[in-house]
């Protein structure tokens, strides 16, 4: 069982970035999926959630209107489109199926000029 995030890196304030999460060893179609992030010195925060069919999404207030979570069950992937990035979005971003407690290794996103 594995979740592998990709797409992180360095971006300027105001820029955009798209994170992808590829699952292997299990099918994501039966699980709700989420993206979390953890900034230095802070706790882990859930930034986005999507239900199994992709018909219901929720976002942290801090990213609402800027981030969009999506999923492709046929490709076994979950994505996070991030727009209008600010330095406060700098963190390690994790893809997760909270139940059954499957987590990726994280990808670093740094927003800086």
SULLINPE-V766810 format. One record per residue. N is the residue number from 0. PSI is psi in whole degrees, 0 to 359 (NA if undefined). OMEGA is omega as a letter, one per 40 degrees, with the letter a starting at -180 (NA if undefined). D_CENTER is the distance of its C-alpha to the mean C-alpha in Angstrom with 2 decimals. Layout:
n/psi/omega/d_center
N/PSI/OMEGA/D_CENTER
N/PSI/OMEGA/D_CENTER
This chain:
n/psi/omega/d_center
0/129/a/17.95
1/141/i/15.08
2/127/a/11.36
3/116/i/10.99
4/151/i/8.22
5/165/i/9.85
6/358/i/10.30
7/176/i/10.27
8/204/a/13.63
9/133/i/15.93
10/150/i/16.10
11/154/i/18.75
12/138/a/18.51
13/351/a/18.28
14/182/a/16.56
15/158/i/13.60
16/146/i/10.96
17/121/i/8.97
18/143/i/6.39
19/152/i/7.42
20/119/i/7.60
21/128/i/11.27
22/145/i/12.98
23/151/i/16.62
24/353/i/19.32
25/163/i/18.25
26/131/a/17.39
27/347/a/14.25
28/339/a/16.48
29/4/a/17.93
30/143/i/14.91
31/146/a/12.68
32/152/a/9.01
33/157/i/6.38
34/134/i/3.28
35/164/i/5.87
36/155/i/7.53
37/115/i/11.17
38/158/i/13.61
39/128/i/17.02
40/6/a/19.32
41/164/i/17.02
42/169/i/15.64
43/134/a/12.20
44/133/i/10.75
45/124/a/8.68
46/333/a/7.23
47/147/a/6.72
48/144/i/8.63
49/136/a/10.34
50/179/a/13.66
51/322/a/15.26
52/354/a/16.87
53/15/a/14.29
54/350/a/16.94
55/127/i/15.44
56/149/i/12.36
57/155/a/12.17
58/151/i/10.74
59/147/a/11.78
60/327/a/14.91
61/342/a/13.90
62/356/a/11.42
63/133/a/13.31
64/349/a/14.83
65/327/a/12.75
66/147/i/9.19
67/124/i/9.10
68/143/i/7.15
69/165/i/9.43
70/152/i/10.72
71/96/a/13.78
72/330/i/15.54
73/326/i/18.33
74/357/i/16.33
75/42/a/14.30
76/155/i/10.98
77/140/a/7.71
78/157/i/6.45
79/110/i/4.92
80/125/a/8.29
81/121/i/9.11
82/164/i/12.86
83/49/a/15.55
84/145/i/13.90
85/164/i/16.00
86/335/i/16.80
87/347/i/15.46
88/356/i/11.85
89/124/a/12.77
90/171/i/11.02
91/129/a/9.63
92/133/a/5.87
93/139/i/5.76
94/142/a/5.13
95/144/i/8.10
96/96/a/11.03
97/319/i/12.57
98/106/f/15.83
99/35/i/17.02
100/47/i/15.18
101/129/a/13.43
102/146/i/10.99
103/178/a/10.01
104/348/i/11.76
105/152/i/9.12
106/136/a/9.24
107/131/i/11.10
108/123/i/10.71
109/124/i/14.16
110/111/a/15.53
111/150/i/19.27
112/NA/NA/22.44
